[in-house]
């Protein structure tokens, strides 16, 4: 199962690697940037057209007021008749106002045409209120036009940057296509080398900082444990793929080291126990068989196999 795990890991790595060699996702950053600028310009243009429509409506209101005022003249002079005819053309172009606005301008006109001074004052004030609407529309038009011109300039600048970037990329592609495409290979290897070198340097710096700080800082020690986990995974992967690599590299497996250590520890303990006995019973000698019997009692079957293995290797 352990080897199967390693094989699956390698297959997943190779599969993901191959997938990364397929067609890359199209880079549409420049297109999106231009689209955003274009949308902003369209939004401002929509506001400008709305402002213009409001101005036309105001023109329709005043043209209606002119027509209403001229219609109140009895026995009008030829000049008044001409002015009325011309105003009718203006009304035909700008249209007629809403009923509410028509009544409002008629009321203002009646006030202004009144023979009573106080009524004319009311009409003048009402006209000034209408003037504020005109001033507001004109101010909005100025600001919107300014924003629109600025947005168009940004759009043109963005288009120039995109064109410049596209030309530079095309120049790079043209240069990479030289030597039957080998320039692209050399360019890719160069980029891979310097990118990998950068990552390795960053990795080494982080590794050294954490390694030094882990001796005194528990947080750094916890962070450094990530490197220990990654290192153990790499070692286990190598050991699983090439089982003899550790033996050829003179590395000792943990289980083998523990097995020999336990056996040696028990031998040392028995020897020390006999030394104590010898010190307590001066002059008494102990036979080798007593030593071997006590040693045999301390060892289990696996530890005895270790001793037999050593005897075979040493040809006893």
Secondary structure, 3 states (H helix, E strand, C coil): CHHHHHHHHHHHHHHHHHHHCCCCCCCCHHHHHHHHHHHHHHHHHHHHHHHHHHHHHHHHHHHHHHHHHHCCCCCCCHHHHHHHHHHHHHHHHHCCCCHHHHHHHHHHHHHHHCCCHHHHHHHHHHHHHHHHHHHHHHHHHHHHHHHHHHHHHHHHHHHHHHHHHHHHHHHHHHHHCCHHHHHHHHHHHHHHHHHHHHHHHHHHHHHHHHHHHCCCCHHHHHHHHHHHHHHHHHHHHHHHHCCCHHHHCCCCCHHHHHHHHHHHHHHHHHHHHHHHHHHHCCCCCCCHHHHHHHHHHHCCHHHHHHHHHHHHHCCC
